[in-house]
Amino acid sequence: MRLKSEIWVKAYLRACAAAGAAAVVVRHGDDDAGAIFIKINRLDGTACLFGPAPAGFETASSGIDRRFVAHVDGPASEADVESCVARQADFDSDLWLIEVEDRSGRHFLDGWLATDRD
């Protein structure tokens, strides 16, 4: 059973706050099953974007039901990241967008990132 998007987002926001990073919901998606995108704003005009991993990564042997991959690896211009988000939103109007402001570029997705080893 997959954790509802709203619950996952609330936990992620708390984890960011506990680490001292500002994180806000920019776009509120479907509470139950909306795709979640994480924008990391480095506060210098650059950013990166993480979003859902392709099918197959989610049910990896690790037991984690939600995986993320870099959709715009960074640092890239904020305009490139916003363009990618706009394309995704055109495709899926129920997506979530969380923006994290962190000069170091920390994404707080350790353990959630899909890798070739998964």
Phi and psi in radians as a Rosetta constraint file:
Dihedral C 1 N 2 CA 2 C 2 CIRCULARHARMONIC -1.558 0.35
Dihedral N 2 CA 2 C 2 N 3 CIRCULARHARMONIC 2.408 0.35
Dihedral C 2 N 3 CA 3 C 3 CIRCULARHARMONIC -1.150 0.35
Dihedral N 3 CA 3 C 3 N 4 CIRCULARHARMONIC 2.381 0.35
Dihedral C 3 N 4 CA 4 C 4 CIRCULARHARMONIC -1.073 0.35
Dihedral N 4 CA 4 C 4 N 5 CIRCULARHARMONIC 2.533 0.35
Dihedral C 4 N 5 CA 5 C 5 CIRCULARHARMONIC -0.993 0.35
Dihedral N 5 CA 5 C 5 N 6 CIRCULARHARMONIC -0.762 0.35
Dihedral C 5 N 6 CA 6 C 6 CIRCULARHARMONIC -1.033 0.35
Dihedral N 6 CA 6 C 6 N 7 CIRCULARHARMONIC -0.738 0.35
Dihedral C 6 N 7 CA 7 C 7 CIRCULARHARMONIC -1.184 0.35
Dihedral N 7 CA 7 C 7 N 8 CIRCULARHARMONIC -0.742 0.35
Dihedral C 7 N 8 CA 8 C 8 CIRCULARHARMONIC -1.064 0.35
Dihedral N 8 CA 8 C 8 N 9 CIRCULARHARMONIC -0.785 0.35
Dihedral C 8 N 9 CA 9 C 9 CIRCULARHARMONIC -1.077 0.35
Dihedral N 9 CA 9 C 9 N 10 CIRCULARHARMONIC -0.790 0.35
Dihedral C 9 N 10 CA 10 C 10 CIRCULARHARMONIC -1.037 0.35
Dihedral N 10 CA 10 C 10 N 11 CIRCULARHARMONIC -0.736 0.35
Dihedral C 10 N 11 CA 11 C 11 CIRCULARHARMONIC -1.155 0.35
Dihedral N 11 CA 11 C 11 N 12 CIRCULARHARMONIC -0.707 0.35
Dihedral C 11 N 12 CA 12 C 12 CIRCULARHARMONIC -1.106 0.35
Dihedral N 12 CA 12 C 12 N 13 CIRCULARHARMONIC -0.761 0.35
Dihedral C 12 N 13 CA 13 C 13 CIRCULARHARMONIC -1.055 0.35
Dihedral N 13 CA 13 C 13 N 14 CIRCULARHARMONIC -0.711 0.35
Dihedral C 13 N 14 CA 14 C 14 CIRCULARHARMONIC -1.140 0.35
Dihedral N 14 CA 14 C 14 N 15 CIRCULARHARMONIC -0.684 0.35
Dihedral C 14 N 15 CA 15 C 15 CIRCULARHARMONIC -1.122 0.35
Dihedral N 15 CA 15 C 15 N 16 CIRCULARHARMONIC -0.721 0.35
Dihedral C 15 N 16 CA 16 C 16 CIRCULARHARMONIC -1.092 0.35
Dihedral N 16 CA 16 C 16 N 17 CIRCULARHARMONIC -0.811 0.35
Dihedral C 16 N 17 CA 17 C 17 CIRCULARHARMONIC -1.069 0.35
Dihedral N 17 CA 17 C 17 N 18 CIRCULARHARMONIC -0.703 0.35
Dihedral C 17 N 18 CA 18 C 18 CIRCULARHARMONIC -1.119 0.35
Dihedral N 18 CA 18 C 18 N 19 CIRCULARHARMONIC -0.489 0.35
Dihedral C 18 N 19 CA 19 C 19 CIRCULARHARMONIC -1.568 0.35
Dihedral N 19 CA 19 C 19 N 20 CIRCULARHARMONIC 0.005 0.35
Dihedral C 19 N 20 CA 20 C 20 CIRCULARHARMONIC 1.517 0.35
Dihedral N 20 CA 20 C 20 N 21 CIRCULARHARMONIC 0.292 0.35
Dihedral C 20 N 21 CA 21 C 21 CIRCULARHARMONIC -1.866 0.35
Dihedral N 21 CA 21 C 21 N 22 CIRCULARHARMONIC 2.428 0.35
Dihedral C 21 N 22 CA 22 C 22 CIRCULARHARMONIC -1.369 0.35
Dihedral N 22 CA 22 C 22 N 23 CIRCULARHARMONIC 2.285 0.35
Dihedral C 22 N 23 CA 23 C 23 CIRCULARHARMONIC -2.460 0.35
Dihedral N 23 CA 23 C 23 N 24 CIRCULARHARMONIC 2.347 0.35
Dihedral C 23 N 24 CA 24 C 24 CIRCULARHARMONIC -2.381 0.35
Dihedral N 24 CA 24 C 24 N 25 CIRCULARHARMONIC 2.716 0.35
Dihedral C 24 N 25 CA 25 C 25 CIRCULARHARMONIC -1.477 0.35
Dihedral N 25 CA 25 C 25 N 26 CIRCULARHARMONIC 2.003 0.35
Dihedral C 25 N 26 CA 26 C 26 CIRCULARHARMONIC -1.552 0.35
Dihedral N 26 CA 26 C 26 N 27 CIRCULARHARMONIC -0.630 0.35
Dihedral C 26 N 27 CA 27 C 27 CIRCULARHARMONIC -2.401 0.35
Dihedral N 27 CA 27 C 27 N 28 CIRCULARHARMONIC 2.148 0.35
Dihedral C 27 N 28 CA 28 C 28 CIRCULARHARMONIC -1.603 0.35
Dihedral N 28 CA 28 C 28 N 29 CIRCULARHARMONIC 2.021 0.35
Dihedral C 28 N 29 CA 29 C 29 CIRCULARHARMONIC -1.632 0.35
Dihedral N 29 CA 29 C 29 N 30 CIRCULARHARMONIC -2.863 0.35
Dihedral C 29 N 30 CA 30 C 30 CIRCULARHARMONIC -1.122 0.35
Dihedral N 30 CA 30 C 30 N 31 CIRCULARHARMONIC 2.264 0.35
Dihedral C 30 N 31 CA 31 C 31 CIRCULARHARMONIC -1.076 0.35
Dihedral N 31 CA 31 C 31 N 32 CIRCULARHARMONIC -0.593 0.35
Dihedral C 31 N 32 CA 32 C 32 CIRCULARHARMONIC -1.534 0.35
Dihedral N 32 CA 32 C 32 N 33 CIRCULARHARMONIC -0.811 0.35
Dihedral C 32 N 33 CA 33 C 33 CIRCULARHARMONIC -2.454 0.35
Dihedral N 33 CA 33 C 33 N 34 CIRCULARHARMONIC 0.402 0.35
Dihedral C 33 N 34 CA 34 C 34 CIRCULARHARMONIC -1.188 0.35
Dihedral N 34 CA 34 C 34 N 35 CIRCULARHARMONIC 2.439 0.35
Dihedral C 34 N 35 CA 35 C 35 CIRCULARHARMONIC -1.148 0.35
Dihedral N 35 CA 35 C 35 N 36 CIRCULARHARMONIC 2.498 0.35
Dihedral C 35 N 36 CA 36 C 36 CIRCULARHARMONIC -1.967 0.35
Dihedral N 36 CA 36 C 36 N 37 CIRCULARHARMONIC 2.224 0.35
Dihedral C 36 N 37 CA 37 C 37 CIRCULARHARMONIC -2.052 0.35
Dihedral N 37 CA 37 C 37 N 38 CIRCULARHARMONIC 2.422 0.35
Dihedral C 37 N 38 CA 38 C 38 CIRCULARHARMONIC -2.049 0.35
Dihedral N 38 CA 38 C 38 N 39 CIRCULARHARMONIC 2.046 0.35
Dihedral C 38 N 39 CA 39 C 39 CIRCULARHARMONIC -1.749 0.35
Dihedral N 39 CA 39 C 39 N 40 CIRCULARHARMONIC 2.198 0.35
Dihedral C 39 N 40 CA 40 C 40 CIRCULARHARMONIC -1.795 0.35
Dihedral N 40 CA 40 C 40 N 41 CIRCULARHARMONIC 1.901 0.35
Dihedral C 40 N 41 CA 41 C 41 CIRCULARHARMONIC -1.641 0.35
Dihedral N 41 CA 41 C 41 N 42 CIRCULARHARMONIC 2.047 0.35
Dihedral C 41 N 42 CA 42 C 42 CIRCULARHARMONIC -1.492 0.35
Dihedral N 42 CA 42 C 42 N 43 CIRCULARHARMONIC 0.052 0.35
Dihedral C 42 N 43 CA 43 C 43 CIRCULARHARMONIC 1.106 0.35
Dihedral N 43 CA 43 C 43 N 44 CIRCULARHARMONIC 0.392 0.35
Dihedral C 43 N 44 CA 44 C 44 CIRCULARHARMONIC -2.279 0.35
Dihedral N 44 CA 44 C 44 N 45 CIRCULARHARMONIC 0.330 0.35
Dihedral C 44 N 45 CA 45 C 45 CIRCULARHARMONIC 1.604 0.35
Dihedral N 45 CA 45 C 45 N 46 CIRCULARHARMONIC -0.021 0.35
Dihedral C 45 N 46 CA 46 C 46 CIRCULARHARMONIC -2.053 0.35
Dihedral N 46 CA 46 C 46 N 47 CIRCULARHARMONIC 2.786 0.35
Dihedral C 46 N 47 CA 47 C 47 CIRCULARHARMONIC -2.782 0.35
Dihedral N 47 CA 47 C 47 N 48 CIRCULARHARMONIC 3.001 0.35
Dihedral C 47 N 48 CA 48 C 48 CIRCULARHARMONIC -2.448 0.35
Dihedral N 48 CA 48 C 48 N 49 CIRCULARHARMONIC 2.888 0.35
Dihedral C 48 N 49 CA 49 C 49 CIRCULARHARMONIC -2.360 0.35
Dihedral N 49 CA 49 C 49 N 50 CIRCULARHARMONIC 2.252 0.35
Dihedral C 49 N 50 CA 50 C 50 CIRCULARHARMONIC -1.994 0.35
Dihedral N 50 CA 50 C 50 N 51 CIRCULARHARMONIC 2.506 0.35
Dihedral C 50 N 51 CA 51 C 51 CIRCULARHARMONIC -2.597 0.35
Dihedral N 51 CA 51 C 51 N 52 CIRCULARHARMONIC -3.063 0.35
Dihedral C 51 N 52 CA 52 C 52 CIRCULARHARMONIC -1.013 0.35
Dihedral N 52 CA 52 C 52 N 53 CIRCULARHARMONIC 2.409 0.35
Dihedral C 52 N 53 CA 53 C 53 CIRCULARHARMONIC -1.276 0.35
Dihedral N 53 CA 53 C 53 N 54 CIRCULARHARMONIC 2.701 0.35
Dihedral C 53 N 54 CA 54 C 54 CIRCULARHARMONIC -1.045 0.35
Dihedral N 54 CA 54 C 54 N 55 CIRCULARHARMONIC 2.771 0.35
Dihedral C 54 N 55 CA 55 C 55 CIRCULARHARMONIC -0.938 0.35
Dihedral N 55 CA 55 C 55 N 56 CIRCULARHARMONIC 2.486 0.35
Dihedral C 55 N 56 CA 56 C 56 CIRCULARHARMONIC 1.894 0.35
Dihedral N 56 CA 56 C 56 N 57 CIRCULARHARMONIC -0.634 0.35
Dihedral C 56 N 57 CA 57 C 57 CIRCULARHARMONIC -1.302 0.35
Dihedral N 57 CA 57 C 57 N 58 CIRCULARHARMONIC -0.534 0.35
Dihedral C 57 N 58 CA 58 C 58 CIRCULARHARMONIC -1.142 0.35
Dihedral N 58 CA 58 C 58 N 59 CIRCULARHARMONIC -0.587 0.35
Dihedral C 58 N 59 CA 59 C 59 CIRCULARHARMONIC -1.795 0.35
Dihedral N 59 CA 59 C 59 N 60 CIRCULARHARMONIC 0.507 0.35
Dihedral C 59 N 60 CA 60 C 60 CIRCULARHARMONIC -1.078 0.35
Dihedral N 60 CA 60 C 60 N 61 CIRCULARHARMONIC 2.875 0.35
Dihedral C 60 N 61 CA 61 C 61 CIRCULARHARMONIC -1.089 0.35
Dihedral N 61 CA 61 C 61 N 62 CIRCULARHARMONIC -0.198 0.35
Dihedral C 61 N 62 CA 62 C 62 CIRCULARHARMONIC -1.231 0.35
Dihedral N 62 CA 62 C 62 N 63 CIRCULARHARMONIC -0.322 0.35
Dihedral C 62 N 63 CA 63 C 63 CIRCULARHARMONIC 1.522 0.35
Dihedral N 63 CA 63 C 63 N 64 CIRCULARHARMONIC -0.036 0.35
Dihedral C 63 N 64 CA 64 C 64 CIRCULARHARMONIC -1.473 0.35
Dihedral N 64 CA 64 C 64 N 65 CIRCULARHARMONIC 2.210 0.35
Dihedral C 64 N 65 CA 65 C 65 CIRCULARHARMONIC -1.559 0.35
Dihedral N 65 CA 65 C 65 N 66 CIRCULARHARMONIC -0.104 0.35
Dihedral C 65 N 66 CA 66 C 66 CIRCULARHARMONIC -2.302 0.35
Dihedral N 66 CA 66 C 66 N 67 CIRCULARHARMONIC 2.157 0.35
Dihedral C 66 N 67 CA 67 C 67 CIRCULARHARMONIC -2.171 0.35
Dihedral N 67 CA 67 C 67 N 68 CIRCULARHARMONIC 2.663 0.35
Dihedral C 67 N 68 CA 68 C 68 CIRCULARHARMONIC -2.201 0.35
Dihedral N 68 CA 68 C 68 N 69 CIRCULARHARMONIC 2.634 0.35
Dihedral C 68 N 69 CA 69 C 69 CIRCULARHARMONIC -2.334 0.35
Dihedral N 69 CA 69 C 69 N 70 CIRCULARHARMONIC 2.810 0.35
Dihedral C 69 N 70 CA 70 C 70 CIRCULARHARMONIC -1.313 0.35
Dihedral N 70 CA 70 C 70 N 71 CIRCULARHARMONIC 2.116 0.35
Dihedral C 70 N 71 CA 71 C 71 CIRCULARHARMONIC -1.572 0.35
Dihedral N 71 CA 71 C 71 N 72 CIRCULARHARMONIC -0.613 0.35
Dihedral C 71 N 72 CA 72 C 72 CIRCULARHARMONIC -2.292 0.35
Dihedral N 72 CA 72 C 72 N 73 CIRCULARHARMONIC 1.809 0.35
Dihedral C 72 N 73 CA 73 C 73 CIRCULARHARMONIC -1.291 0.35
Dihedral N 73 CA 73 C 73 N 74 CIRCULARHARMONIC 2.552 0.35
Dihedral C 73 N 74 CA 74 C 74 CIRCULARHARMONIC -2.078 0.35
Dihedral N 74 CA 74 C 74 N 75 CIRCULARHARMONIC -3.118 0.35
Dihedral C 74 N 75 CA 75 C 75 CIRCULARHARMONIC -1.420 0.35
Dihedral N 75 CA 75 C 75 N 76 CIRCULARHARMONIC 2.365 0.35
Dihedral C 75 N 76 CA 76 C 76 CIRCULARHARMONIC -2.065 0.35
Dihedral N 76 CA 76 C 76 N 77 CIRCULARHARMONIC 2.961 0.35
Dihedral C 76 N 77 CA 77 C 77 CIRCULARHARMONIC -1.192 0.35
Dihedral N 77 CA 77 C 77 N 78 CIRCULARHARMONIC 2.612 0.35
Dihedral C 77 N 78 CA 78 C 78 CIRCULARHARMONIC -1.052 0.35
Dihedral N 78 CA 78 C 78 N 79 CIRCULARHARMONIC -0.565 0.35
Dihedral C 78 N 79 CA 79 C 79 CIRCULARHARMONIC -1.097 0.35
Dihedral N 79 CA 79 C 79 N 80 CIRCULARHARMONIC -0.697 0.35
Dihedral C 79 N 80 CA 80 C 80 CIRCULARHARMONIC -1.119 0.35
Dihedral N 80 CA 80 C 80 N 81 CIRCULARHARMONIC -0.724 0.35
Dihedral C 80 N 81 CA 81 C 81 CIRCULARHARMONIC -1.159 0.35
Dihedral N 81 CA 81 C 81 N 82 CIRCULARHARMONIC -0.795 0.35
Dihedral C 81 N 82 CA 82 C 82 CIRCULARHARMONIC -1.096 0.35
Dihedral N 82 CA 82 C 82 N 83 CIRCULARHARMONIC -0.632 0.35
Dihedral C 82 N 83 CA 83 C 83 CIRCULARHARMONIC -1.111 0.35
Dihedral N 83 CA 83 C 83 N 84 CIRCULARHARMONIC -0.734 0.35
Dihedral C 83 N 84 CA 84 C 84 CIRCULARHARMONIC -1.125 0.35
Dihedral N 84 CA 84 C 84 N 85 CIRCULARHARMONIC -0.743 0.35
Dihedral C 84 N 85 CA 85 C 85 CIRCULARHARMONIC -1.080 0.35
Dihedral N 85 CA 85 C 85 N 86 CIRCULARHARMONIC -0.740 0.35
Dihedral C 85 N 86 CA 86 C 86 CIRCULARHARMONIC -1.080 0.35
Dihedral N 86 CA 86 C 86 N 87 CIRCULARHARMONIC -0.736 0.35
Dihedral C 86 N 87 CA 87 C 87 CIRCULARHARMONIC -1.093 0.35
Dihedral N 87 CA 87 C 87 N 88 CIRCULARHARMONIC -0.748 0.35
Dihedral C 87 N 88 CA 88 C 88 CIRCULARHARMONIC -1.125 0.35
Dihedral N 88 CA 88 C 88 N 89 CIRCULARHARMONIC -0.709 0.35
Dihedral C 88 N 89 CA 89 C 89 CIRCULARHARMONIC -1.174 0.35
Dihedral N 89 CA 89 C 89 N 90 CIRCULARHARMONIC -0.580 0.35
Dihedral C 89 N 90 CA 90 C 90 CIRCULARHARMONIC -1.110 0.35
Dihedral N 90 CA 90 C 90 N 91 CIRCULARHARMONIC -0.616 0.35
Dihedral C 90 N 91 CA 91 C 91 CIRCULARHARMONIC -1.380 0.35
Dihedral N 91 CA 91 C 91 N 92 CIRCULARHARMONIC -0.677 0.35
Dihedral C 91 N 92 CA 92 C 92 CIRCULARHARMONIC -2.384 0.35
Dihedral N 92 CA 92 C 92 N 93 CIRCULARHARMONIC 1.751 0.35
Dihedral C 92 N 93 CA 93 C 93 CIRCULARHARMONIC -1.286 0.35
Dihedral N 93 CA 93 C 93 N 94 CIRCULARHARMONIC -0.139 0.35
Dihedral C 93 N 94 CA 94 C 94 CIRCULARHARMONIC -1.694 0.35
Dihedral N 94 CA 94 C 94 N 95 CIRCULARHARMONIC 0.252 0.35
Dihedral C 94 N 95 CA 95 C 95 CIRCULARHARMONIC -1.381 0.35
Dihedral N 95 CA 95 C 95 N 96 CIRCULARHARMONIC 2.709 0.35
Dihedral C 95 N 96 CA 96 C 96 CIRCULARHARMONIC -1.716 0.35
Dihedral N 96 CA 96 C 96 N 97 CIRCULARHARMONIC 2.552 0.35
Dihedral C 96 N 97 CA 97 C 97 CIRCULARHARMONIC -2.266 0.35
Dihedral N 97 CA 97 C 97 N 98 CIRCULARHARMONIC 2.086 0.35
Dihedral C 97 N 98 CA 98 C 98 CIRCULARHARMONIC -1.919 0.35
Dihedral N 98 CA 98 C 98 N 99 CIRCULARHARMONIC 2.268 0.35
Dihedral C 98 N 99 CA 99 C 99 CIRCULARHARMONIC -1.953 0.35
Dihedral N 99 CA 99 C 99 N 100 CIRCULARHARMONIC 2.206 0.35
Dihedral C 99 N 100 CA 100 C 100 CIRCULARHARMONIC -1.922 0.35
Dihedral N 100 CA 100 C 100 N 101 CIRCULARHARMONIC 2.236 0.35
Dihedral C 100 N 101 CA 101 C 101 CIRCULARHARMONIC -1.761 0.35
Dihedral N 101 CA 101 C 101 N 102 CIRCULARHARMONIC 1.980 0.35
Dihedral C 101 N 102 CA 102 C 102 CIRCULARHARMONIC -2.663 0.35
Dihedral N 102 CA 102 C 102 N 103 CIRCULARHARMONIC 1.992 0.35
Dihedral C 102 N 103 CA 103 C 103 CIRCULARHARMONIC -1.051 0.35
Dihedral N 103 CA 103 C 103 N 104 CIRCULARHARMONIC -0.494 0.35
Dihedral C 103 N 104 CA 104 C 104 CIRCULARHARMONIC -1.398 0.35
Dihedral N 104 CA 104 C 104 N 105 CIRCULARHARMONIC -0.252 0.35
Dihedral C 104 N 105 CA 105 C 105 CIRCULARHARMONIC 1.399 0.35
Dihedral N 105 CA 105 C 105 N 106 CIRCULARHARMONIC 0.370 0.35
Dihedral C 105 N 106 CA 106 C 106 CIRCULARHARMONIC -1.182 0.35
Dihedral N 106 CA 106 C 106 N 107 CIRCULARHARMONIC 2.408 0.35
Dihedral C 106 N 107 CA 107 C 107 CIRCULARHARMONIC -1.854 0.35
Dihedral N 107 CA 107 C 107 N 108 CIRCULARHARMONIC -0.292 0.35
Dihedral C 107 N 108 CA 108 C 108 CIRCULARHARMONIC 1.042 0.35
Dihedral N 108 CA 108 C 108 N 109 CIRCULARHARMONIC 0.512 0.35
Dihedral C 108 N 109 CA 109 C 109 CIRCULARHARMONIC -1.947 0.35
Dihedral N 109 CA 109 C 109 N 110 CIRCULARHARMONIC 0.332 0.35
Dihedral C 109 N 110 CA 110 C 110 CIRCULARHARMONIC -0.969 0.35
Dihedral N 110 CA 110 C 110 N 111 CIRCULARHARMONIC 2.288 0.35
Dihedral C 110 N 111 CA 111 C 111 CIRCULARHARMONIC 1.556 0.35
Dihedral N 111 CA 111 C 111 N 112 CIRCULARHARMONIC -0.249 0.35
Dihedral C 111 N 112 CA 112 C 112 CIRCULARHARMONIC -1.877 0.35
Dihedral N 112 CA 112 C 112 N 113 CIRCULARHARMONIC -0.215 0.35
Dihedral C 112 N 113 CA 113 C 113 CIRCULARHARMONIC -1.351 0.35
Dihedral N 113 CA 113 C 113 N 114 CIRCULARHARMONIC 2.356 0.35
Dihedral C 113 N 114 CA 114 C 114 CIRCULARHARMONIC -1.388 0.35
Dihedral N 114 CA 114 C 114 N 115 CIRCULARHARMONIC 2.399 0.35
Dihedral C 114 N 115 CA 115 C 115 CIRCULARHARMONIC -2.290 0.35
Dihedral N 115 CA 115 C 115 N 116 CIRCULARHARMONIC 2.983 0.35
Dihedral C 115 N 116 CA 116 C 116 CIRCULARHARMONIC -1.135 0.35
Dihedral N 116 CA 116 C 116 N 117 CIRCULARHARMONIC -0.367 0.35
Dihedral C 116 N 117 CA 117 C 117 CIRCULARHARMONIC -1.415 0.35
Dihedral N 117 CA 117 C 117 N 118 CIRCULARHARMONIC -0.225 0.35
